[in-house]
Amino acid sequence: MAHPKETQLALRAAFLSGSPLDLAAVQCGIGTATARRWKADALAQGDDWDKFQKASLIVAGGGFDQAMGRVAAAVILRAEAILEQLGGKEEPDPVAEAKAIASLADSLGKAKAAMRSLMPETDQLAIETGAVKGFVELLLRLHPNMGEAALAALEAYSRGER
């Protein structure tokens, strides 16, 4: 028996919202074997329900910033692994190294742009923190005796005293 497309979409939505596939199948009025087949067919077409489920549960649970932090850490670790691999070769291939470095730079740039667009508040906070740090360093370099006053002002500012 053919099921309407809406049933498959309902199954996917129920699964992505956190229901186990067997329970989602019951909720949608279809058999477990049909649900597994639809999920496998979707995966074969590039629609990985498991990955989407994890992502949607992270976002729904308020853990988006932590998830993006893990993504950033994974990108950085991958970059370090590539650089270590390049540096460990006895007979380096300059062309291969140049391609790897260019690819790595491109990947890092894209990851940075994606994070900036997905987490604008965090990006803005990084900019503000850098500006405050630079100002305090300048103040202390120009007036070394103002360290305690600068620290007191920063603490008051961080508490929202303006």
LINURCOR-V463196 format. One record per pair of residues at least 12 apart in sequence whose C-alpha atoms are under 8 Angstrom apart, sorted by the first residue. I is the first residue (numbers start at 1). J is the second residue. If there is no record, write none. Layout:
# LINURCOR-V463196
I:J + I:J
This chain:
# LINURCOR-V463196
7:28 + 8:38 + 10:28 + 11:24 + 11:25 + 11:27 + 11:28 + 11:35 + 12:39 + 12:49 + 15:49 + 15:53 + 16:49 + 16:50 + 16:52 + 16:53 + 16:54 + 16:56 + 16:57 + 17:53 + 17:56 + 17:57 + 18:53 + 18:57 + 21:35 + 21:36 + 22:35 + 65:119 + 68:115 + 72:111 + 75:108 + 75:111 + 79:104 + 82:100 + 136:150
